[in-house]
Amino acid sequence: MKRVHVAQAVGAVALVVTAAVVAAKAGSGGGGSNYPGNCQYDWQTAADGSRCGARSAESRPGGY
């Protein structure tokens, strides 16, 4: 029975850590710069709701 509780605790900690990382990325814009658009980084979301991916500034020469 205790193994189940340990597994649940480990899972809960993992979820909290993941949520904190995602919130930090979303809140900071990934670096605190004043990038004018939605797609500075690959992992961000474009205005249409899709992932930026290869359309992001970091994927382009010069960054824009």
SENU-130377 format. One record per residue: residue number from 1; residue in one letter; x, z, y of N, C-alpha, C, CB in turn. Coordinates in nm, 3 decimals, padded with zeros to 5 digits, always signed. Atoms other than C-alpha are relative to their C-alpha. Glycine has a CB too. Layout:
<rs>
R | NUM | A | X | Z | Y | X | Z | Y | X | Z | Y | X | Z | Y
...
</rs>
This chain:
<rs>
R | 1 | M | +00.081 | +00.000 | -00.119 | +00.000 | +00.000 | +00.000 | +00.086 | +00.000 | +00.126 | -00.093 | +00.119 | +00.000
R | 2 | K | -00.084 | -00.007 | -00.119 | +00.282 | +00.077 | +00.245 | +00.065 | -00.135 | +00.031 | +00.107 | +00.106 | -00.019
R | 3 | R | -00.060 | +00.132 | -00.023 | +00.431 | -00.270 | +00.198 | -00.092 | -00.087 | +00.084 | +00.031 | -00.069 | -00.133
R | 4 | V | +00.097 | +00.078 | -00.078 | +00.114 | -00.422 | +00.338 | +00.008 | +00.041 | +00.147 | -00.145 | +00.020 | -00.055
R | 5 | H | -00.008 | -00.047 | -00.138 | +00.138 | -00.206 | +00.651 | +00.129 | -00.045 | +00.067 | -00.011 | +00.153 | +00.004
R | 6 | V | -00.128 | +00.045 | -00.056 | +00.505 | -00.295 | +00.700 | -00.008 | -00.149 | +00.032 | +00.116 | +00.028 | -00.099
R | 7 | A | +00.014 | +00.144 | -00.023 | +00.426 | -00.665 | +00.664 | -00.088 | -00.028 | +00.121 | -00.058 | -00.069 | -00.125
R | 8 | Q | +00.088 | +00.018 | -00.115 | +00.143 | -00.634 | +00.916 | +00.072 | +00.037 | +00.129 | -00.127 | +00.085 | -00.016
R | 9 | A | -00.075 | -00.042 | -00.119 | +00.369 | -00.450 | +01.161 | +00.103 | -00.105 | +00.039 | +00.068 | +00.134 | -00.024
R | 10 | V | -00.101 | +00.103 | -00.028 | +00.643 | -00.711 | +01.130 | -00.068 | -00.125 | +00.057 | +00.079 | -00.036 | -00.128
R | 11 | G | +00.075 | +00.115 | -00.052 | +00.387 | -00.988 | +01.183 | -00.047 | +00.022 | +00.142 | -00.118 | -00.029 | -00.090
R | 12 | A | +00.047 | -00.031 | -00.135 | +00.247 | -00.815 | +01.490 | +00.114 | -00.005 | +00.101 | -00.066 | +00.137 | +00.002
R | 13 | V | -00.116 | +00.004 | -00.089 | +00.593 | -00.773 | +01.642 | +00.041 | -00.145 | +00.025 | +00.119 | +00.080 | -00.060
R | 14 | A | -00.036 | +00.141 | -00.015 | +00.670 | -01.140 | +01.579 | -00.096 | -00.071 | +00.096 | +00.000 | -00.070 | -00.138
R | 15 | L | +00.098 | +00.061 | -00.090 | +00.348 | -01.242 | +01.755 | +00.022 | +00.043 | +00.144 | -00.142 | +00.035 | -00.044
R | 16 | V | -00.023 | -00.050 | -00.135 | +00.422 | -01.024 | +02.056 | +00.124 | -00.065 | +00.062 | +00.015 | +00.153 | +00.000
R | 17 | V | -00.123 | +00.062 | -00.049 | +00.775 | -01.162 | +02.089 | -00.025 | -00.146 | +00.033 | +00.114 | +00.014 | -00.103
R | 18 | T | +00.031 | +00.141 | -00.024 | +00.650 | -01.520 | +02.058 | -00.085 | -00.017 | +00.125 | -00.072 | -00.060 | -00.121
R | 19 | A | +00.085 | +00.008 | -00.119 | +00.381 | -01.460 | +02.319 | +00.079 | +00.027 | +00.127 | -00.116 | +00.099 | -00.011
R | 20 | A | -00.082 | -00.030 | -00.118 | +00.635 | -01.310 | +02.558 | +00.089 | -00.118 | +00.037 | +00.087 | +00.124 | -00.027
R | 21 | V | -00.086 | +00.115 | -00.026 | +00.866 | -01.610 | +02.522 | -00.082 | -00.114 | +00.060 | +00.070 | -00.047 | -00.129
R | 22 | V | +00.086 | +00.107 | -00.051 | +00.582 | -01.858 | +02.576 | -00.044 | +00.031 | +00.144 | -00.123 | -00.018 | -00.092
R | 23 | A | +00.043 | -00.037 | -00.135 | +00.458 | -01.667 | +02.881 | +00.115 | -00.012 | +00.100 | -00.055 | +00.143 | +00.001
R | 24 | A | -00.116 | +00.010 | -00.090 | +00.808 | -01.653 | +03.029 | +00.029 | -00.145 | +00.034 | +00.123 | +00.065 | -00.063
R | 25 | K | -00.024 | +00.143 | -00.024 | +00.852 | -02.028 | +02.989 | -00.107 | -00.057 | +00.091 | +00.005 | -00.078 | -00.133
R | 26 | A | +00.109 | +00.054 | -00.080 | +00.512 | -02.107 | +03.136 | +00.002 | +00.053 | +00.142 | -00.133 | +00.032 | -00.066
R | 27 | G | +00.002 | -00.061 | -00.132 | +00.545 | -01.868 | +03.426 | +00.117 | -00.038 | +00.087 | -00.003 | +00.147 | -00.014
R | 28 | S | -00.119 | +00.026 | -00.081 | +00.896 | -01.954 | +03.535 | +00.025 | -00.147 | +00.023 | +00.120 | +00.061 | -00.065
R | 29 | G | -00.027 | +00.143 | -00.013 | +00.878 | -02.330 | +03.499 | +00.129 | -00.038 | -00.069 | +00.006 | -00.040 | +00.146
R | 30 | G | -00.118 | +00.029 | +00.078 | +01.185 | -02.305 | +03.281 | +00.130 | +00.015 | +00.075 | -00.009 | -00.136 | -00.052
R | 31 | G | -00.127 | -00.016 | -00.069 | +01.441 | -02.230 | +03.547 | -00.014 | +00.041 | +00.145 | +00.076 | -00.126 | -00.007
R | 32 | G | +00.021 | -00.047 | -00.134 | +01.286 | -02.129 | +03.873 | +00.025 | -00.104 | +00.108 | +00.087 | +00.115 | +00.024
R | 33 | S | -00.023 | +00.102 | -00.102 | +01.351 | -02.459 | +04.046 | -00.132 | -00.043 | +00.063 | +00.073 | -00.122 | -00.060
R | 34 | N | +00.120 | +00.046 | -00.070 | +01.108 | -02.627 | +04.282 | -00.033 | -00.144 | -00.039 | +00.019 | +00.010 | +00.151
R | 35 | Y | +00.034 | +00.135 | +00.048 | +01.043 | -02.935 | +04.067 | -00.143 | -00.034 | +00.041 | +00.017 | -00.010 | -00.155
R | 36 | P | +00.131 | +00.032 | -00.055 | +00.746 | -03.117 | +04.224 | -00.106 | -00.044 | -00.101 | +00.016 | -00.107 | +00.100
R | 37 | G | +00.097 | +00.050 | +00.096 | +00.581 | -03.245 | +03.905 | -00.030 | +00.095 | -00.113 | +00.048 | -00.129 | -00.057
R | 38 | N | +00.038 | -00.080 | +00.116 | +00.441 | -03.121 | +03.576 | +00.101 | -00.008 | -00.114 | -00.135 | -00.044 | -00.049
R | 39 | C | -00.084 | +00.027 | +00.117 | +00.710 | -03.256 | +03.343 | +00.149 | +00.014 | +00.028 | -00.029 | -00.138 | -00.051
R | 40 | Q | -00.143 | -00.021 | -00.018 | +01.045 | -03.103 | +03.426 | +00.070 | +00.012 | -00.136 | +00.026 | +00.124 | +00.085
R | 41 | Y | -00.058 | -00.024 | +00.133 | +01.104 | -03.007 | +03.059 | -00.088 | -00.060 | -00.109 | +00.020 | +00.150 | -00.024
R | 42 | D | +00.070 | +00.063 | +00.113 | +01.009 | -03.166 | +02.725 | -00.119 | +00.082 | -00.049 | +00.095 | -00.022 | -00.113
R | 43 | W | +00.102 | -00.086 | +00.059 | +00.802 | -02.865 | +02.612 | -00.121 | +00.022 | +00.090 | +00.061 | +00.133 | -00.034
R | 44 | Q | +00.111 | -00.024 | -00.093 | +00.576 | -02.864 | +02.920 | -00.116 | -00.095 | -00.026 | +00.048 | -00.015 | +00.143
R | 45 | T | +00.121 | +00.079 | +00.016 | +00.227 | -03.012 | +02.945 | -00.023 | -00.087 | +00.123 | -00.121 | +00.090 | -00.026
R | 46 | A | +00.028 | +00.093 | -00.109 | +00.146 | -03.319 | +03.154 | -00.140 | +00.027 | +00.056 | +00.012 | -00.148 | -00.048
R | 47 | A | +00.129 | -00.020 | -00.064 | -00.157 | -03.337 | +03.385 | -00.117 | -00.039 | -00.091 | -00.007 | -00.081 | +00.129
R | 48 | D | +00.107 | +00.043 | +00.091 | -00.358 | -03.513 | +03.111 | -00.012 | +00.090 | -00.123 | +00.025 | -00.143 | -00.044
R | 49 | G | +00.008 | -00.094 | +00.111 | -00.296 | -03.224 | +02.869 | +00.094 | -00.029 | -00.116 | -00.138 | +00.004 | -00.050
R | 50 | S | -00.093 | +00.034 | +00.108 | -00.041 | -03.401 | +02.649 | +00.136 | +00.063 | +00.027 | +00.013 | -00.153 | -00.014
R | 51 | R | -00.136 | -00.051 | -00.016 | +00.314 | -03.279 | +02.590 | +00.083 | -00.103 | +00.075 | +00.065 | +00.034 | -00.137
R | 52 | C | -00.082 | +00.090 | -00.080 | +00.569 | -03.427 | +02.830 | +00.099 | -00.078 | -00.087 | +00.075 | +00.078 | +00.107
R | 53 | G | -00.093 | +00.066 | +00.091 | +00.829 | -03.501 | +02.563 | +00.104 | -00.084 | +00.072 | -00.076 | -00.086 | -00.096
R | 54 | A | -00.101 | +00.090 | -00.055 | +01.048 | -03.800 | +02.648 | -00.029 | -00.043 | +00.143 | +00.012 | -00.122 | -00.088
R | 55 | R | +00.034 | +00.033 | -00.139 | +00.866 | -03.844 | +02.982 | +00.054 | +00.103 | +00.098 | -00.151 | -00.010 | +00.016
R | 56 | S | -00.044 | -00.109 | -00.088 | +01.018 | -03.523 | +03.117 | +00.123 | -00.038 | +00.081 | +00.029 | +00.124 | -00.081
R | 57 | A | -00.116 | +00.024 | -00.085 | +01.278 | -03.514 | +03.392 | +00.129 | +00.028 | -00.073 | -00.008 | +00.086 | +00.125
R | 58 | E | -00.123 | -00.031 | +00.072 | +01.534 | -03.353 | +03.162 | +00.039 | -00.109 | -00.100 | -00.016 | +00.132 | -00.073
R | 59 | S | -00.029 | +00.110 | +00.092 | +01.507 | -03.658 | +02.935 | +00.049 | -00.125 | +00.070 | -00.122 | -00.032 | -00.080
R | 60 | R | -00.041 | +00.118 | -00.077 | +01.595 | -03.899 | +03.214 | +00.137 | +00.020 | +00.065 | -00.106 | -00.032 | +00.109
R | 61 | P | -00.129 | -00.010 | -00.071 | +01.935 | -03.975 | +03.362 | -00.023 | +00.046 | +00.144 | +00.075 | -00.135 | -00.002
R | 62 | G | +00.015 | -00.051 | -00.136 | +01.969 | -03.780 | +03.687 | -00.107 | +00.108 | +00.012 | -00.033 | -00.113 | +00.094
R | 63 | G | +00.098 | -00.108 | -00.001 | +01.682 | -03.548 | +03.600 | -00.132 | -00.029 | +00.069 | +00.059 | +00.116 | +00.063
R | 64 | Y | +00.129 | +00.033 | -00.064 | +01.402 | -03.729 | +03.790 | -00.044 | -00.136 | -00.040 | +00.010 | +00.009 | +00.151
</rs>
